[in-house]
Amino acid sequence: MSGISVDDVTTAVENTVYTAVGLGILGFQHLQVQRRQLTRQIEATVRQVVDQVERSTAR
């Protein structure tokens, strides 16, 4: 019989699944951070455009 038991295989599979789930969660959180940063950048650009339009129409 080989030196690998069913418990060893079960533990390895569980660890792999936990690692995959953890990496998935980290990836999702990273995407959320990127989305928030992009939203802030777009909002700042929109504010600048609105300000420029208001200044040009006020003249």
N, CA, C and O atoms as CSV, one atom per row, in Angstrom:
chain,resi,resn,atom,element,x,y,z
A,1,MET,N,N,0.847,-1.188,0.000
A,1,MET,CA,C,0.000,0.000,0.000
A,1,MET,C,C,0.886,1.244,0.000
A,1,MET,O,O,1.961,1.249,0.600
A,2,SER,N,N,0.434,2.282,-0.669
A,2,SER,CA,C,1.218,3.512,-0.738
A,2,SER,C,C,1.101,4.284,0.576
A,2,SER,O,O,0.290,3.948,1.440
A,3,GLY,N,N,1.920,5.315,0.709
A,3,GLY,CA,C,1.951,6.091,1.941
A,3,GLY,C,C,0.910,7.181,2.008
A,3,GLY,O,O,0.925,7.987,2.938
A,4,ILE,N,N,-0.012,7.230,1.032
A,4,ILE,CA,C,-1.038,8.271,1.014
A,4,ILE,C,C,-2.353,7.678,1.505
A,4,ILE,O,O,-2.840,6.680,0.973
A,5,SER,N,N,-2.918,8.312,2.532
A,5,SER,CA,C,-4.189,7.820,3.065
A,5,SER,C,C,-5.340,8.676,2.538
A,5,SER,O,O,-5.134,9.746,1.966
A,6,VAL,N,N,-6.536,8.179,2.746
A,6,VAL,CA,C,-7.736,8.913,2.338
A,6,VAL,C,C,-7.816,10.236,3.092
A,6,VAL,O,O,-8.251,11.242,2.530
A,7,ASP,N,N,-7.409,10.246,4.336
A,7,ASP,CA,C,-7.415,11.485,5.125
A,7,ASP,C,C,-6.461,12.516,4.538
A,7,ASP,O,O,-6.762,13.710,4.513
A,8,ASP,N,N,-5.298,12.042,4.063
A,8,ASP,CA,C,-4.342,12.958,3.434
A,8,ASP,C,C,-4.930,13.586,2.177
A,8,ASP,O,O,-4.777,14.786,1.947
A,9,VAL,N,N,-5.597,12.780,1.373
A,9,VAL,CA,C,-6.210,13.283,0.141
A,9,VAL,C,C,-7.320,14.264,0.482
A,9,VAL,O,O,-7.429,15.322,-0.138
A,10,THR,N,N,-8.141,13.918,1.463
A,10,THR,CA,C,-9.238,14.788,1.880
A,10,THR,C,C,-8.700,16.127,2.368
A,10,THR,O,O,-9.227,17.181,2.011
A,11,THR,N,N,-7.671,16.085,3.168
A,11,THR,CA,C,-7.072,17.318,3.678
A,11,THR,C,C,-6.496,18.163,2.541
A,11,THR,O,O,-6.659,19.383,2.527
A,12,ALA,N,N,-5.830,17.519,1.598
A,12,ALA,CA,C,-5.256,18.250,0.466
A,12,ALA,C,C,-6.346,18.897,-0.375
A,12,ALA,O,O,-6.191,20.037,-0.814
A,13,VAL,N,N,-7.439,18.194,-0.606
A,13,VAL,CA,C,-8.552,18.749,-1.385
A,13,VAL,C,C,-9.191,19.909,-0.638
A,13,VAL,O,O,-9.487,20.942,-1.238
A,14,GLU,N,N,-9.405,19.751,0.660
A,14,GLU,CA,C,-9.983,20.839,1.458
A,14,GLU,C,C,-9.091,22.071,1.406
A,14,GLU,O,O,-9.583,23.182,1.207
A,15,ASN,N,N,-7.800,21.890,1.580
A,15,ASN,CA,C,-6.871,23.018,1.538
A,15,ASN,C,C,-6.886,23.694,0.181
A,15,ASN,O,O,-6.815,24.920,0.098
A,16,THR,N,N,-6.977,22.913,-0.881
A,16,THR,CA,C,-7.033,23.477,-2.229
A,16,THR,C,C,-8.296,24.292,-2.416
A,16,THR,O,O,-8.253,25.383,-2.985
A,17,VAL,N,N,-9.417,23.776,-1.945
A,17,VAL,CA,C,-10.684,24.497,-2.074
A,17,VAL,C,C,-10.648,25.785,-1.257
A,17,VAL,O,O,-11.077,26.835,-1.737
A,18,TYR,N,N,-10.140,25.715,-0.029
A,18,TYR,CA,C,-10.044,26.918,0.808
A,18,TYR,C,C,-9.148,27.969,0.146
A,18,TYR,O,O,-9.453,29.161,0.159
A,19,THR,N,N,-8.044,27.506,-0.428
A,19,THR,CA,C,-7.135,28.435,-1.109
A,19,THR,C,C,-7.813,29.072,-2.309
A,19,THR,O,O,-7.699,30.280,-2.517
A,20,ALA,N,N,-8.520,28.274,-3.101
A,20,ALA,CA,C,-9.209,28.803,-4.285
A,20,ALA,C,C,-10.275,29.818,-3.882
A,20,ALA,O,O,-10.397,30.871,-4.508
A,21,VAL,N,N,-11.038,29.512,-2.853
A,21,VAL,CA,C,-12.077,30.440,-2.381
A,21,VAL,C,C,-11.430,31.726,-1.866
A,21,VAL,O,O,-11.906,32.823,-2.156
A,22,GLY,N,N,-10.353,31.589,-1.106
A,22,GLY,CA,C,-9.663,32.766,-0.584
A,22,GLY,C,C,-9.124,33.649,-1.695
A,22,GLY,O,O,-9.247,34.872,-1.636
A,23,LEU,N,N,-8.530,33.037,-2.704
A,23,LEU,CA,C,-8.025,33.815,-3.834
A,23,LEU,C,C,-9.163,34.479,-4.605
A,23,LEU,O,O,-9.023,35.603,-5.087
A,24,GLY,N,N,-10.280,33.780,-4.716
A,24,GLY,CA,C,-11.445,34.370,-5.377
A,24,GLY,C,C,-11.956,35.587,-4.627
A,24,GLY,O,O,-12.307,36.598,-5.235
A,25,ILE,N,N,-11.997,35.488,-3.315
A,25,ILE,CA,C,-12.452,36.617,-2.492
A,25,ILE,C,C,-11.487,37.791,-2.621
A,25,ILE,O,O,-11.919,38.934,-2.768
A,26,LEU,N,N,-10.186,37.519,-2.568
A,26,LEU,CA,C,-9.199,38.587,-2.726
A,26,LEU,C,C,-9.314,39.243,-4.103
A,26,LEU,O,O,-9.204,40.463,-4.224
A,27,GLY,N,N,-9.532,38.437,-5.129
A,27,GLY,CA,C,-9.701,38.986,-6.474
A,27,GLY,C,C,-10.928,39.875,-6.568
A,27,GLY,O,O,-10.881,40.945,-7.174
A,28,PHE,N,N,-12.024,39.434,-5.970
A,28,PHE,CA,C,-13.251,40.219,-5.976
A,28,PHE,C,C,-13.053,41.540,-5.236
A,28,PHE,O,O,-13.505,42.588,-5.698
A,29,GLN,N,N,-12.383,41.489,-4.094
A,29,GLN,CA,C,-12.125,42.714,-3.340
A,29,GLN,C,C,-11.235,43.665,-4.129
A,29,GLN,O,O,-11.438,44.878,-4.100
A,30,HIS,N,N,-10.260,43.122,-4.828
A,30,HIS,CA,C,-9.379,43.953,-5.657
A,30,HIS,C,C,-10.189,44.653,-6.748
A,30,HIS,O,O,-9.980,45.836,-7.017
A,31,LEU,N,N,-11.106,43.930,-7.368
A,31,LEU,CA,C,-11.961,44.540,-8.386
A,31,LEU,C,C,-12.833,45.639,-7.796
A,31,LEU,O,O,-13.057,46.664,-8.440
A,32,GLN,N,N,-13.325,45.437,-6.586
A,32,GLN,CA,C,-14.130,46.478,-5.934
A,32,GLN,C,C,-13.312,47.742,-5.699
A,32,GLN,O,O,-13.801,48.852,-5.908
A,33,VAL,N,N,-12.080,47.572,-5.267
A,33,VAL,CA,C,-11.207,48.729,-5.027
A,33,VAL,C,C,-10.961,49.468,-6.337
A,33,VAL,O,O,-11.017,50.696,-6.381
A,34,GLN,N,N,-10.689,48.720,-7.401
A,34,GLN,CA,C,-10.467,49.345,-8.705
A,34,GLN,C,C,-11.712,50.091,-9.173
A,34,GLN,O,O,-11.614,51.183,-9.733
A,35,ARG,N,N,-12.884,49.496,-8.943
A,35,ARG,CA,C,-14.133,50.140,-9.347
A,35,ARG,C,C,-14.335,51.446,-8.593
A,35,ARG,O,O,-14.744,52.450,-9.175
A,36,ARG,N,N,-14.046,51.428,-7.292
A,36,ARG,CA,C,-14.193,52.652,-6.493
A,36,ARG,C,C,-13.223,53.732,-6.963
A,36,ARG,O,O,-13.592,54.904,-7.046
A,37,GLN,N,N,-11.997,53.348,-7.267
A,37,GLN,CA,C,-11.014,54.324,-7.743
A,37,GLN,C,C,-11.441,54.908,-9.084
A,37,GLN,O,O,-11.330,56.114,-9.303
A,38,LEU,N,N,-11.922,54.068,-9.969
A,38,LEU,CA,C,-12.385,54.545,-11.272
A,38,LEU,C,C,-13.586,55.467,-11.112
A,38,LEU,O,O,-13.689,56.479,-11.804
A,39,THR,N,N,-14.492,55.122,-10.206
A,39,THR,CA,C,-15.657,55.968,-9.951
A,39,THR,C,C,-15.224,57.346,-9.467
A,39,THR,O,O,-15.753,58.362,-9.918
A,40,ARG,N,N,-14.252,57.380,-8.538
A,40,ARG,CA,C,-13.756,58.667,-8.043
A,40,ARG,C,C,-13.123,59.482,-9.163
A,40,ARG,O,O,-13.339,60.692,-9.243
A,41,GLN,N,N,-12.350,58.841,-10.023
A,41,GLN,CA,C,-11.704,59.544,-11.127
A,41,GLN,C,C,-12.738,60.111,-12.094
A,41,GLN,O,O,-12.619,61.249,-12.548
A,42,ILE,N,N,-13.745,59.311,-12.400
A,42,ILE,CA,C,-14.786,59.765,-13.328
A,42,ILE,C,C,-15.571,60.914,-12.705
A,42,ILE,O,O,-15.867,61.898,-13.383
A,43,GLU,N,N,-15.910,60.800,-11.425
A,43,GLU,CA,C,-16.646,61.883,-10.761
A,43,GLU,C,C,-15.840,63.176,-10.769
A,43,GLU,O,O,-16.393,64.253,-10.991
A,44,ALA,N,N,-14.539,63.074,-10.528
A,44,ALA,CA,C,-13.694,64.272,-10.539
A,44,ALA,C,C,-13.666,64.885,-11.937
A,44,ALA,O,O,-13.737,66.105,-12.080
A,45,THR,N,N,-13.566,64.062,-12.950
A,45,THR,CA,C,-13.552,64.563,-14.330
A,45,THR,C,C,-14.883,65.221,-14.681
A,45,THR,O,O,-14.912,66.272,-15.321
A,46,VAL,N,N,-15.971,64.608,-14.265
A,46,VAL,CA,C,-17.301,65.176,-14.535
A,46,VAL,C,C,-17.439,66.522,-13.839
A,46,VAL,O,O,-17.965,67.469,-14.423
A,47,ARG,N,N,-16.968,66.616,-12.593
A,47,ARG,CA,C,-17.028,67.899,-11.876
A,47,ARG,C,C,-16.239,68.973,-12.614
A,47,ARG,O,O,-16.689,70.114,-12.717
A,48,GLN,N,N,-15.073,68.617,-13.122
A,48,GLN,CA,C,-14.259,69.583,-13.866
A,48,GLN,C,C,-14.970,70.039,-15.133
A,48,GLN,O,O,-14.965,71.226,-15.459
A,49,VAL,N,N,-15.578,69.101,-15.843
A,49,VAL,CA,C,-16.289,69.450,-17.076
A,49,VAL,C,C,-17.476,70.345,-16.761
A,49,VAL,O,O,-17.714,71.332,-17.458
A,50,VAL,N,N,-18.223,70.007,-15.716
A,50,VAL,CA,C,-19.382,70.813,-15.331
A,50,VAL,C,C,-18.934,72.221,-14.961
A,50,VAL,O,O,-19.566,73.201,-15.357
A,51,ASP,N,N,-17.851,72.324,-14.205
A,51,ASP,CA,C,-17.327,73.637,-13.828
A,51,ASP,C,C,-16.943,74.441,-15.061
A,51,ASP,O,O,-17.260,75.628,-15.148
A,52,GLN,N,N,-16.273,73.820,-16.004
A,52,GLN,CA,C,-15.853,74.508,-17.221
A,52,GLN,C,C,-17.060,74.954,-18.041
A,52,GLN,O,O,-17.067,76.058,-18.587
A,53,VAL,N,N,-18.063,74.115,-18.129
A,53,VAL,CA,C,-19.281,74.463,-18.884
A,53,VAL,C,C,-19.992,75.619,-18.190
A,53,VAL,O,O,-20.438,76.555,-18.854
A,54,GLU,N,N,-20.102,75.569,-16.874
A,54,GLU,CA,C,-20.768,76.641,-16.153
A,54,GLU,C,C,-20.013,77.957,-16.323
A,54,GLU,O,O,-20.632,79.006,-16.506
A,55,ARG,N,N,-18.682,77.912,-16.264
A,55,ARG,CA,C,-17.893,79.132,-16.445
A,55,ARG,C,C,-18.035,79.681,-17.869
A,55,ARG,O,O,-18.100,80.894,-18.068
A,56,SER,N,N,-18.080,78.789,-18.848
A,56,SER,CA,C,-18.166,79.270,-20.224
A,56,SER,C,C,-19.574,79.795,-20.548
A,56,SER,O,O,-19.713,80.702,-21.369
A,57,THR,N,N,-20.598,79.250,-19.927
A,57,THR,CA,C,-21.949,79.741,-20.177
A,57,THR,C,C,-22.245,80.998,-19.371
A,57,THR,O,O,-23.161,81.745,-19.717
A,58,ALA,N,N,-21.493,81.247,-18.310
A,58,ALA,CA,C,-21.709,82.431,-17.488
A,58,ALA,C,C,-21.137,83.686,-18.153
A,58,ALA,O,O,-21.475,84.806,-17.771
A,59,ARG,N,N,-20.300,83.497,-19.113
A,59,ARG,CA,C,-19.643,84.651,-19.778
A,59,ARG,C,C,-20.576,85.335,-20.708
A,59,ARG,O,O,-20.200,86.317,-21.348
